[in-house]
Amino acid sequence: MDYSPNNISDLNPFFYGTALDHKPKRFSYQADALSANTQLNTSHFEKHHIYRIEWEPPSLNGTGGYLKWFTDNEYVFGVYGDTLSLMQTEIPSEPMYFILNTAVSSHWGFPQPCPEGCKCSCYECGNPDCACGMPPGYCDNFPAHFEIDYVRVWQAKDDPKHLLGCSPPHRPTKTWIEGHTDRYTDTGQRRPLQDVNRGGGSCKKSKDCGGPKHGACTTKSVCECKEGWTGPTCLAHDGYNEGEHAEPKAMISKFSLDIRSHWQGH
C-alpha cells in the first residue's frame, strides 16, 4: 500500500488480517483486506468535500492496474497490482457496484475492553441497560445523515480494459449466474435475472414513489414512474447500454468516481 506523503491517512488495522467472529459460527471469517483511515475534522460537518476513486483495471494476464483514493484532490492512499502479485492476487477486473451508506459500528469509538461490571451486550440509545457500554455523549449524535450533492462516473474511451455492461466477455457474469441459479433466485421466482419492473410498487403517497420528480402514487395505490425513472418505486435511472458492450462516451485516462458529500450530525 502507498500512503499519502502528507500523513492524512494511516493503516486501518481492524480490516487487516483480523479474525471476525460472528453468530452463528458460519458467518465468522478471516478479514483479508487492505484499507486506510482518514480522520474527519470540523469542516466535514460544515461543508461539502469531494471524494474520488480511480480504478485502473489490470491487463488480461492480471498484471498492472491500481486503485487510488483522493479527498479534495489530495492523494490518500493506493493499492497497486504489481505489489498484489506477491500474494498471487490482482486488482479487480470484474463488474462492480458501489454503496453509499451511513455506517455505525459497535467497535470503533466504543469502550475497549468493556468496562468492568458492564456486559456491553446492547447498543441502544435511551435504554438504561445499555448506557455503560456507550461512549459519553454518543447518543447526542443521532439522528445523523449525510447529504450527497452529486456522483459522477467516467470511463476511458477506446480502452479495451474499460468496458460497459454487467457481463463483459472476459468476465461473463450472466453465464455464472445461469450456472448457479439457486444462489440468485429469490423466493417465489422460477429463474434469476428478472426484468426490472417500471412502476407497480405499492404506495400510499407519491413520496413512496420517489417524490414528484420520480413518480406518482395512483388511485390504485401503485407507483407510476415518470420519464427517465424505473424500478417498482421509480428510484432507479431508466438507463441502458445501446449494445451488449456499448462504447463509453467520456474521454479520460482511467475510470474515476467523484462523490461530493456533506455529513450532518454533531
Secondary structure as UniProt FT lines:
FT   STRAND          2..3
FT   TURN            5..6
FT   STRAND          10..11
FT   HELIX           13..15
FT   STRAND          19..20
FT   HELIX           25..27
FT   STRAND          29..30
FT   STRAND          36..37
FT   HELIX           42..45
FT   STRAND          49..56
FT   TURN            60..61
FT   STRAND          66..71
FT   TURN            72..73
FT   STRAND          74..80
FT   HELIX           81..84
FT   HELIX           85..87
FT   TURN            108..109
FT   TURN            116..117
FT   TURN            125..126
FT   HELIX           128..133
FT   TURN            136..137
FT   HELIX           138..141
FT   STRAND          145..154
FT   TURN            157..158
FT   TURN            160..161
FT   TURN            169..170
FT   HELIX           173..179
FT   HELIX           181..183
FT   TURN            187..188
FT   HELIX           206..209
FT   TURN            212..214
FT   STRAND          215..217
FT   TURN            219..220
FT   STRAND          222..225
FT   TURN            227..228
FT   STRAND          229..231
FT   TURN            232..233
FT   STRAND          236..237
FT   TURN            244..245
FT   STRAND          255..264
//
